[in-house]
Amino acid sequence: MAAFRTDLGIDLGTASILVYAKDKGVVLNEPSVVAIDYNTNKFLAVGEEARKMLGRTPGNIVAMRPLKEGVISDYGVTERMLKYFIQKASGKTFFKPRTIVCVPSGVTEVEKRAVLEASTQAGARKTYLIEEPIAAAIGAGIDITQPNGNMVVDIGGGTTDVAVISLGGIVVSRSIKTAGDDCDEAITRYIRKKHNVIIGERSSEALKINIGTAYKREKEVYMEIRGRNLVTGLPKTINISSQEMFEAMEEPISSIVDTVHTVLERTPPELAADIANSGIVMTGGGALLYGLDKLISERTGIRVNIAEDPIACVATGTGKALDWVDVLENSLLDSDSIVER
Ligand SMILES: Nc1ncnc2c1ncn2[C@@H]1O[C@H](COP(=O)(O)OP(=O)(O)OP(=O)(O)O)[C@@H](O)[C@H]1O
């Protein structure tokens, strides 16, 4: 199949957008955040620049995430943001690329159309949509065309997708709206309750990344964080331990582990035997949470492998899928079939 230099694979994620260009790898990796001036309806900033504005904007400016919990919460803004990133990644020498966009698993048919339309309007010659677990599996280096069962656990910002894939298609899957962002929220609630301190979104994420833990650590680690004292209203610095993080995130983490368990229970025995042999593969930023691989392995009795560069897996898999369009045809939705040009 002929491939063009500018073909793009796009991981349209809740937390970030990654764009993979053929033969170049990941060329763009930015938070899926936009800052809009509501008086003029103009985009003031997109991506990293907009993320810095979260929680720091005056009345007329809103910094927001148009994708939430694995679904498109603001359709029009998502469309404009996607266009912006496609044009940025294509550069000046823009000759119509083919794009393959990986959409969060919870999107509706209407939202799928919106993504296809946005991509077409941004100049794509043809756009395909791919399901997230399939892209994650390809990105993790799994040959999904084989008649072997593979289990992929993709833990993103808004959704966790657990899927068993064989012969290029999903055999059993489950998607829950509990993932990395819920861990951040659980941390914020815990600190507010236990320390009477309110911390921001970025601080709770920093705690999770630096000292978060899903499986008891042998050696306790600590991190200082600044927030606002609920009683005095003044800034306060507190020292948080990894044990506290373990307690704070217990609920979202057990939902994720239970989901893996449920999918395994529903997996046909032949495929379950394949998975027991090859192990479970974890992808997405959430896979990097300390001890989560160990915990899942302990609960299921199956080895767990964290994919190399788990955050980029969906994007690289989406990009690589451009070469597999013919094989994957049944799993892909394309712009010719649903967008009237
Ligand atoms: N080292 C780390 N430890 C724990 N969590 C991490 C780490 N690095 C990133 N994350 C978390 O991973 C999540 C983002 O993952 P990813 O970029 O795969 O999601 P996404 O594709 O944007 O989201 P979704 O798949 O839900 O649409 C965020 O919640 C982030 O805090």
The ligand as an SDF file (V2000), in Angstrom:
LIG
                    3D

 31 33  0  0  0  0  0  0  0  0999 V2000
    4.6390    8.3970   35.6760 N   0  0  0  0  0  0  0  0  0  0  0  0
    3.3100    8.3670   35.8090 C   0  0  0  0  0  0  0  0  0  0  0  0
    2.7390    7.7490   36.8740 N   0  0  0  0  0  0  0  0  0  0  0  0
    1.3930    7.7090   37.0150 C   0  0  0  0  0  0  0  0  0  0  0  0
    0.5210    8.2580   36.1490 N   0  0  0  0  0  0  0  0  0  0  0  0
    1.0270    8.8870   35.0820 C   0  0  0  0  0  0  0  0  0  0  0  0
    2.4360    8.9710   34.8370 C   0  0  0  0  0  0  0  0  0  0  0  0
    2.6390    9.6690   33.6980 N   0  0  0  0  0  0  0  0  0  0  0  0
    1.4090    9.9980   33.2280 C   0  0  0  0  0  0  0  0  0  0  0  0
    0.4400    9.5360   34.0550 N   0  0  0  0  0  0  0  0  0  0  0  0
   -1.0160    9.7000   33.9370 C   0  0  0  0  0  0  0  0  0  0  0  0
   -1.4740    9.1160   32.7390 O   0  0  0  0  0  0  0  0  0  0  0  0
   -2.6810    9.7660   32.3350 C   0  0  0  0  0  0  0  0  0  0  0  0
   -2.6150   10.1500   30.8960 C   0  0  0  0  0  0  0  0  0  0  0  0
   -2.3780    9.0200   30.1310 O   0  0  0  0  0  0  0  0  0  0  0  0
   -2.5170    9.0450   28.5400 P   0  0  0  0  0  0  0  0  0  0  0  0
   -1.7140   10.1700   27.9980 O   0  0  0  0  0  0  0  0  0  0  0  0
   -2.2230    7.6760   28.0770 O   0  0  0  0  0  0  0  0  0  0  0  0
   -4.0740    9.3710   28.4570 O   0  0  0  0  0  0  0  0  0  0  0  0
   -4.9860    9.8660   27.2680 P   0  0  0  0  0  0  0  0  0  0  0  0
   -4.7350    8.9980   26.0820 O   0  0  0  0  0  0  0  0  0  0  0  0
   -4.8260   11.3250   27.0760 O   0  0  0  0  0  0  0  0  0  0  0  0
   -6.4110    9.5930   27.9260 O   0  0  0  0  0  0  0  0  0  0  0  0
   -7.6310    8.6820   27.4770 P   0  0  0  0  0  0  0  0  0  0  0  0
   -7.0370    7.4090   26.9280 O   0  0  0  0  0  0  0  0  0  0  0  0
   -8.4290    8.4720   28.7050 O   0  0  0  0  0  0  0  0  0  0  0  0
   -8.3350    9.4840   26.4620 O   0  0  0  0  0  0  0  0  0  0  0  0
   -2.8430   11.0170   33.2100 C   0  0  0  0  0  0  0  0  0  0  0  0
   -3.8100   10.7580   34.2160 O   0  0  0  0  0  0  0  0  0  0  0  0
   -1.4370   11.1450   33.8240 C   0  0  0  0  0  0  0  0  0  0  0  0
   -1.5090   11.7750   35.0930 O   0  0  0  0  0  0  0  0  0  0  0  0
  1  2  1  0
  2  3  1  0
  2  7  2  0
  3  4  2  0
  4  5  1  0
  5  6  2  0
  6  7  1  0
  6 10  1  0
  7  8  1  0
  8  9  2  0
  9 10  1  0
 10 11  1  0
 11 12  1  0
 11 30  1  0
 12 13  1  0
 13 14  1  0
 13 28  1  0
 14 15  1  0
 15 16  1  0
 16 17  2  0
 16 18  1  0
 16 19  1  0
 19 20  1  0
 20 21  2  0
 20 22  1  0
 20 23  1  0
 23 24  1  0
 24 25  2  0
 24 26  1  0
 24 27  1  0
 28 29  1  0
 28 30  1  0
 30 31  1  0
M  END
$$$$
